[in-house]
């Protein structure tokens, strides 16, 4: 990927997501560019330009990537779902894992007060996966949710439901700055991006495990259950994954079913598929920088207890 990500609106992201699903479903017939563009309801020229700006490669190159991935025929298992589902040696942790992220739970006092009087800055910003609502307190990012066109009021209501006594203050510029930090190459990886979230002890344990497993790419619900020491609790783990308040940064999109199926996503399976594809493509050489491959750092992720 280029150093600056392509932020797209919800309409363009929907086009990209439809095309990715079409390619993934039809790669065996090697569809022509015109057919792929038709799935996105765009001309060949405009679709090729949009997809290349978003992915860093052309739709035909993505088709070749998917075809090669399938030809390797890797078996899906808990230890190596990434190999079978998203890339055998080509998928990397990508820009997400160039960030150092620290996860902090809100204090018991803050939980009891339900955020009373806490100022929360929130706003809407473009991302590589459509528009998102991003919110933060003085302690860190507390909420990140993708928003469909016309869904802004519902997204703000969901934020308020999670923090019913907080003081919500809209600041789209601050949200855009956070989006740029999240999805751009970090200028100072030594400065962590802090998350300030609230949840049950079990939820926090699952979310922390997601952070720790994140640098390895996709995993499964059963593997995640094993990582938190409860190998028989895949269903409960799935519920905790679904309750994640900070999409992308706590990478719940990385969790697949044991058979390699996507397994659902609160912001839609097409978005989950596109997020996984974007991560996979982030490890590939781009036409603009073939002479220098971007190093994959697999940044250390850790939590520190709230004080």
N, C-alpha and C positions, 0 to 999 in steps of 0.2 A: 504494500500500500504506500501511497505517497505520504509525505510527512503531514500533510493537511487532509483530513478526511472530507468526503463529500457529504455535506448535510443536505437532506432532501425533505421536501414537504410530504405530507401524508399521501397525497395523490400519486406523486412519483414513486414513493416507496411501495405503494400497493402495486404499481406496475412492475417494479423490479421483483417483488415477492412472487407475483403471479408467474413471471418468466422463469424464476429459479425453480418453482414447483413444476412448471411445464418441462423444463430441461431434465430435472431429476426423475420425472415420471416417464419421459419419452426418449431418453438418450440412446436407447438401443436402436431406434429407427433413424438416428442421426438427422434430426430435423434441420431444414435450411433456415438461414437467418430470417427470411421473410416470415416463416411459420412461427419462429420464436417471437419475433416482433409483434406478430398478430396476436399472440397470447397476451401481450402487454397492451394491445390496442394502440400501437404506435407504428409509424413508418420505419423501415429498416434504418434509415439515416438517423432519425431522432432516437430510436431505441438504442442503437449501437453507441451513440454519443452519451446517452444517459447511463447506460450500464457501465461503460468504460470509465466514466467519471466516478461512479460509485465504487466499482470493484477494482479498478486499476488494470483490468484486462478486458478483452472483448468477449461478447457472448459466445463466439465460436471457441475461444480459448477456455472459457468456463466449461463448455460442452466437452472439450477434450479432457479437461481435468476430471470431470465426473465420469467419463468413459474409462479413463485410466484407473480411477479409483475402484470402479466396479470390476475391471479386468483382474485386479490383484486378488479379488475374491477372499479377502481376509475374513476369518470367522469372528463373529461378535461374541465377546465374553466380558465379564466384569473387569478383567485386568486390562483390556485393550479395546474398548468400544470405539475409541477415536479412530483406530486403524480401519475398522470396518465401516464406520459411519461417515467420517469426515477427513480421510486423507492419507493414511499410511505414510508417515514420514514427511508429508508436505504440510499438514496442519500444524500450526504452532500456536502458542498462547497469544501471540499478537499484541496489539497495542494495549489491550485491557491489562495485560500482565506486565507491561512496562511500568505501570503505576504501582506504587506501594500503597496499600490500603490498610488502614487500621480500623477495627470494629470495636466500638464502645457501646455498652448497654447504658440506657438511662438509669439514673440512680433510683433506689426505692422511693425516695422522697418525690422525685419527679413523676414516677409512676402514680403515686397516690394523688398528687396534685393534678394529674391528667394534663400536664403541660400548662397549668394555669399561669397566665401572664407571660409565658415564654414567647418572645418574638420569633416567628418563622418567616423567613424570606422565601417566597416562591415565585415562579414565573414559568413561561412557556418558551421553549427553544427548539431549534432544529437539531436533529441528530442524524446519523447514517440510517436510522430505522424509523424515520418519520418524526413527527412532533412529540415532545415529551414535556411533562410537568416535572420540574426539579425543585426541591425545597431543601432548605438547610436552616439549622439553628447556629448559634455561636459555636457549638461544639462539633458540628460537622453536617454532612448530608444526611437527611432523615427520610427522604422520600424521592423516588424516581419512578415515574409511571408513563408509559407511552399512551398517546391520546389520539383518537380518531377524529376526523373532521367533524366539528359540531359537538364534540364531547368535552369541551373545556369546563363547563359548569359542573358536570358530573365528576370530573377529575378533581376539581377543587373541593367538592363536597366530600369525596373519599378522603382527601387529605385532612379536612376538618373533622371527619369521623374518627380518624386515628389520633388526632390531637384536639379534643373538643374544647379545651379551655385555653388553647394557645391564641396568640394574637397574630393573625395571618396578614402579611404585608407583601403586596405584589411588586416584584422587581424583575422585569424580563431581561434587563441588562445583566444582572447578577446571574440569572439562570443561563444566559448565553455564555457568560464567562466560565461557568462551571462545565457546561457542555464542551466548550473548547478544551478545557483542561482534561476532561475525561476521555475525549476521543482524539486528541492530538498527541503527537510524540511528546513526552514530558521534557521540560527544560531543566528541571531539577528533581530527579527521581529520589533524592535523599529526603525531600519534603513529602511526607505522607498525605494522602487524601483521607480525611477522617470521615467515618460514618458514625452517626449517633442514632441508634435504633432502639426500639423497645419491643419486647416480646417475652414469652415465657422462657424459663431456663432451657427447656428442650429446644425451642425454636432457635434461640441464640446459639446453642451447641451445633445445630444443623447448619445454620448460616455460616458459622465460623469454619466448619468442615468444608463447606462449599468454597470458601476463600482459599483454604489450604490445598484443596484438590484442584482449584481453578487453573493453576499453571500447567497442569497435565492435560487440560482440555476436557471433553465430554466424559461423563461417568454414568453410572446407573443408579436407580433408586436403591437397589439391594447393596451395591458397593458403598453408597453413601451411608446406608444404615449400618454396615459393618464398620465404617470409619468412625461413627459416633458410639461404637461399642454395643449396638443393639441390632445384630444381624437379622433378627426376626421381625423387625419393626418397619419394614419398607413402606407400608401404608401410612403409618404415623409420620414417617420422614417425608413422604409425599405431601402430606397436609402442611407440614412446616415449610417445605419448599414453596408451596402455593401461597403461603402467607408472607413471603418475602416482600418487604416494603421498598426495597431499593433495587429495581431491575438493573440488569447488566453488571453493575459493580459487585453485587452479590450474585454470582453467575448461575442463577437457577435455570437459565436456558441451557446450561450444559448437562442437565440431567435427562437421560433417556431411559426408555424401558429396556428391560434385559434383552429383548429380542432385537434391539436397535431401532425400534419405532420411536417417533418423537415423544409420544406420551403426553401431549397436551401442554398448554402454556396459557397463562392468564391474559396475555396480550395477543393470542392467536398463534396457531401452529405455523402459518406462513411466515410470521415474523420470527419465530424461533428458528425455522429452517434458514431464513436469510441471515440471522445472526451467526449461526453456526457456519454457514458458507463464508461469511465475511471474515470470521476468525481464521478459517482454513486458508482463504486466499491471502491473508495478511502475511503468510509465510512464503509466498511465491515471489520470484523476481519480477519486476515490472519493467516495461519498455523504457521508462524514464530513468531507471537506475540499475540497469543490468550489470554495470561495472562494479557496483558495490551493493552487495546483499545486506539488507538490514539485519543487524545482530538480534538474535532472540534472547532476551535476558532472563525470562522466566522469573520475574522479580519475586523476592521474598515477601510473603504476606503473613502478617501476624496480628494478633489481638493483644490489647492490653486492657486490664480491668478498669472499670470506671472508678473514679475517685470521688 
